[in-house]
Amino acid sequence: MSDSPFQSPVLEPTLPETDLLTNVLRVAKYQRWINWACLSYIGLYLANISVINPILVPMTAAVREGRGNPAMLLVLSIGVMVVTVLLLVFGMASTFLLAKQLGGTTIAVILTLLQLVPCVSLIVLLLISRKATSYLKEHHVKVGFMGASEEMVRQQLRASTEQQP
């Protein structure tokens, strides 16, 4: 910017190039986390239907009748709960970080709290992943099944800035 009072002001970009790169890299990283959380939620739902319930329900009935091992039932139940809570915390943290990056703190808190509702949580993850995909595509980043890698983001942003006059 010139010190001359007679020169017209020049609009500067809202984000310096390094901030844009940092933001796009963060969105790409958080989107990969969201996609992993999505897959783990789906895996947990499928495991619950096909493995956990068919094992724990008969074990519980056997323990009630005095035939089963209550310690084994307790260990399996605690293990399932720990895995579920860890996946929930991972999904909530990923949702908060990506939503904060894309829309601000208020929407991030709302979407994070929606993660506590069982089936709504998966829908929230899918919607926020879709929002991140559109953000990345706006910045000329190709997004694959599990998101965009850091190297891919850097290469594509470099290529898009070289093409622009």
C-alpha positions as CSV (number, residue, x, y, z in Angstrom):
1,M,0.0,0.0,0.0
2,S,1.3,3.4,-0.9
3,D,1.7,6.4,1.5
4,S,0.3,8.8,-1.1
5,P,-3.1,10.2,0.0
6,F,-4.0,10.6,-3.7
7,Q,-3.7,7.0,-4.6
8,S,-7.0,5.0,-4.6
9,P,-7.2,2.3,-2.0
10,V,-6.4,-1.2,-3.1
11,L,-8.5,-4.1,-1.8
12,E,-6.4,-6.7,-0.1
13,P,-7.5,-10.3,0.0
14,T,-9.4,-11.2,3.2
15,L,-7.1,-14.2,3.9
16,P,-3.4,-14.2,3.1
17,E,-2.3,-17.2,1.0
18,T,-0.8,-19.0,4.0
19,D,-4.1,-18.7,5.9
20,L,-6.1,-20.0,3.0
21,L,-3.8,-23.0,2.7
22,T,-4.0,-23.6,6.4
23,N,-7.8,-23.4,6.4
24,V,-8.1,-25.8,3.4
25,L,-5.6,-28.2,5.0
26,R,-7.6,-28.2,8.2
27,V,-10.9,-28.8,6.5
28,A,-9.3,-31.7,4.5
29,K,-7.9,-33.2,7.7
30,Y,-11.0,-32.8,9.7
31,Q,-13.1,-34.2,6.8
32,R,-10.9,-37.3,6.8
33,W,-11.6,-37.7,10.5
34,I,-15.3,-37.3,9.9
35,N,-15.2,-40.0,7.3
36,W,-13.4,-42.3,9.6
37,A,-16.0,-41.6,12.3
38,C,-18.7,-42.3,9.8
39,L,-17.3,-45.6,8.9
40,S,-16.7,-46.5,12.5
41,Y,-20.3,-45.6,13.5
42,I,-21.6,-47.8,10.6
43,G,-19.2,-50.6,11.7
44,L,-20.4,-50.3,15.3
45,Y,-24.1,-50.4,14.2
46,L,-23.4,-53.5,12.1
47,A,-21.4,-55.1,14.9
48,N,-24.1,-54.4,17.4
49,I,-26.7,-56.0,15.2
50,S,-24.7,-59.0,14.0
51,V,-22.3,-59.8,16.8
52,I,-22.8,-57.9,20.1
53,N,-26.5,-58.5,20.6
54,P,-26.4,-62.2,19.5
55,I,-23.7,-62.8,22.1
56,L,-24.6,-60.6,25.0
57,V,-28.3,-61.3,25.1
58,P,-28.0,-65.1,25.5
59,M,-25.1,-64.6,27.9
60,T,-27.3,-62.3,30.0
61,A,-30.1,-64.8,30.1
62,A,-27.6,-67.6,31.0
63,V,-26.3,-65.5,33.9
64,R,-29.8,-64.7,35.1
65,E,-30.5,-68.5,35.2
66,G,-27.3,-69.2,37.0
67,R,-25.6,-71.0,34.1
68,G,-23.3,-68.3,32.8
69,N,-20.2,-66.5,33.8
70,P,-21.0,-63.1,35.2
71,A,-17.4,-61.9,35.1
72,M,-17.2,-62.6,31.3
73,L,-20.5,-60.8,30.7
74,L,-19.2,-57.8,32.7
75,V,-15.9,-57.7,30.8
76,L,-17.7,-57.9,27.4
77,S,-20.3,-55.3,28.4
78,I,-17.6,-52.8,29.7
79,G,-15.5,-53.4,26.5
80,V,-18.5,-52.6,24.3
81,M,-19.3,-49.5,26.3
82,V,-15.7,-48.3,26.2
83,V,-15.4,-48.7,22.4
84,T,-18.8,-47.0,22.0
85,V,-17.8,-44.0,24.2
86,L,-14.4,-43.6,22.5
87,L,-16.0,-43.6,19.0
88,L,-18.6,-41.1,20.2
89,V,-16.0,-38.8,21.6
90,F,-14.0,-39.1,18.4
91,G,-17.1,-38.3,16.3
92,M,-18.0,-35.4,18.5
93,A,-14.5,-33.9,18.5
94,S,-14.2,-34.3,14.7
95,T,-17.7,-32.7,14.3
96,F,-16.8,-29.8,16.5
97,L,-13.5,-29.1,14.8
98,L,-14.8,-29.3,11.3
99,A,-18.0,-27.3,12.0
100,K,-16.0,-24.6,13.8
101,Q,-13.7,-24.4,10.8
102,L,-16.6,-24.2,8.3
103,G,-19.3,-22.3,10.2
104,G,-18.3,-21.0,13.6
105,T,-18.5,-21.9,17.2
106,T,-22.3,-21.8,17.6
107,I,-23.1,-24.2,14.8
108,A,-20.2,-26.4,16.0
109,V,-21.7,-26.7,19.5
110,I,-25.1,-27.5,18.1
111,L,-23.9,-30.2,15.7
112,T,-21.6,-31.6,18.5
113,L,-24.6,-31.9,20.8
114,L,-26.6,-33.6,18.1
115,Q,-24.0,-36.3,18.1
116,L,-25.6,-37.6,21.3
117,V,-28.7,-38.7,19.4
118,P,-28.1,-42.2,18.1
119,C,-29.2,-42.2,14.4
120,V,-29.0,-38.4,14.0
121,S,-25.3,-38.5,14.7
122,L,-24.6,-40.5,11.5
123,I,-26.8,-38.0,9.5
124,V,-24.9,-35.1,11.0
125,L,-21.6,-36.7,10.1
126,L,-22.7,-37.3,6.5
127,L,-24.0,-33.7,6.1
128,I,-20.9,-32.1,7.5
129,S,-18.7,-34.2,5.4
130,R,-20.8,-33.1,2.4
131,K,-20.3,-29.5,3.4
132,A,-16.6,-30.0,3.7
133,T,-16.5,-31.6,0.2
134,S,-18.2,-28.6,-1.3
135,Y,-15.8,-26.3,0.5
136,L,-12.8,-28.2,-0.8
137,K,-14.2,-28.3,-4.4
138,E,-14.7,-24.5,-4.2
139,H,-11.0,-24.3,-3.6
140,H,-10.2,-26.6,-6.5
141,V,-9.3,-29.6,-4.4
142,K,-10.3,-33.0,-5.7
143,V,-11.9,-35.1,-3.0
144,G,-11.8,-38.9,-2.9
145,F,-13.8,-41.4,-1.0
146,M,-12.0,-40.7,2.3
147,G,-11.3,-37.1,1.6
148,A,-8.3,-35.3,0.3
149,S,-4.8,-35.9,1.5
150,E,-2.4,-33.1,2.6
151,E,-0.1,-33.6,-0.4
152,M,-3.1,-33.6,-2.8
153,V,-4.4,-30.3,-1.3
154,R,-1.0,-28.6,-1.5
155,Q,-0.5,-29.7,-5.2
156,Q,-4.0,-28.7,-6.3
157,L,-3.9,-25.4,-4.6
158,R,-0.5,-24.7,-6.1
159,A,-1.8,-25.7,-9.5
160,S,-4.9,-23.6,-9.2
161,T,-3.0,-20.4,-8.1
162,E,-0.5,-20.9,-11.0
163,Q,-3.4,-21.0,-13.5
164,Q,-5.1,-17.9,-12.2
165,P,-3.7,-14.6,-13.7
